[in-house]
Structure formats: structure tokens, C-alpha cells
Amino acid sequence: MSLSDLKEEIEEMTKYHQTEMLRLLHKSNAKEFLSENQNGTFVNISSLTPDVIDEMTQYCSYVKKQQAVLSVDENEKVRIEKHFFKDNKAKLNINDNEIANESSI
């Protein structure tokens, strides 16, 4: 993965994952490559050691895999809800309407 690809992937991450990436940099003693101002924290990734860049690349791969698995699981959940619970909503609405009608009598 090129440095520009790594940069783009980090920018597309959620704030949580970007924060985890900063923790990884702090843990790797790469603090001298960080610059912070009111707009955020900036990293000179071209100056990082290959080991740190590898760790960052591995974390990006981990996040991608995690998001893919969660997406598959979420799609399966939606499919199951549609398949098994689609009629239940209609039945619940009918029962609620019947109860409301009986209460008003």
C-alpha cells in the first residue's frame, strides 16, 4: 500500500479509528512526527519508519475486514427480520387496532 493510499484510508476512517491510529503512533514513539493545532492532529507519514507504516497498514486492513464482517452480519440480520417478522408487524397493528376499537365501545 502506498503512502498516499494509506493517507486516504486513514482520512476515510471514523473518528474512533483515527484516534486508535494516533494511539498506535504514540505507542510506537512516533510522537515527533505529530503536529497538533486547532484543526486537528497531523502526521508526517513520509518520515515514519517502515515498521510503523506496516503497523498502520495492518490496522487499516483490520478495520476493513471488521467493517466487511459487520456489514455481512447486518445484512443477514435485516434479511432474517424481513423473512421471519414481516407478518408479525401487520398482525400487531391489526391487534392494536382491534384493542383500540374495543376500548372505545
BELKAWO-V660301 format. One record per residue. SS is DSSP state (H for helix, E for strand, C for the rest). PSI is psi in radians with two decimals (999 if undefined). Layout:
((SS,PSI) (SS,PSI))
//
This chain:
((C,2.28) (C,2.85) (H,-0.62) (H,-0.63) (H,-0.74) (H,-0.78) (H,-0.81) (H,-0.72) (H,-0.70) (H,-0.70) (H,-0.54) (H,-0.23) (C,2.78) (C,2.88) (H,-0.66) (H,-0.85) (H,-0.57) (H,-0.67) (H,-0.70) (H,-0.64) (H,-0.70) (H,-0.67) (H,-0.69) (H,-0.73) (H,-0.70) (H,-0.72) (H,-0.56) (C,0.14) (C,0.70) (C,0.47) (H,-0.49) (H,-0.20) (H,0.12) (E,2.47) (E,2.22) (E,2.39) (E,-2.93) (C,-0.32) (C,-0.12) (E,-2.88) (E,2.34) (E,2.54) (E,2.30) (C,1.49) (H,-0.34) (H,-0.32) (H,-0.07) (C,2.69) (C,2.72) (H,-0.59) (H,-0.75) (H,-0.71) (H,-0.68) (H,-0.74) (H,-0.72) (H,-0.71) (H,-0.73) (H,-0.70) (H,-0.71) (H,-0.74) (H,-0.74) (H,-0.80) (H,-0.74) (H,-0.82) (H,-0.75) (H,-0.77) (H,-0.63) (H,-0.76) (H,-0.77) (H,-0.64) (H,-0.77) (H,-0.79) (H,-0.73) (H,-0.71) (H,-0.68) (H,-0.70) (H,-0.78) (H,-0.73) (H,-0.76) (H,-0.75) (H,-0.76) (H,-0.70) (H,-0.80) (H,-0.42) (H,0.10) (H,-0.69) (H,-0.48) (H,-0.65) (H,-0.74) (H,-0.74) (H,-0.71) (H,-0.71) (H,-0.71) (H,-0.81) (H,-0.72) (H,-0.73) (H,-0.70) (H,-0.72) (H,-0.74) (H,-0.71) (H,-0.71) (H,-0.61) (H,-0.56) (H,-0.18) (C,999))
//
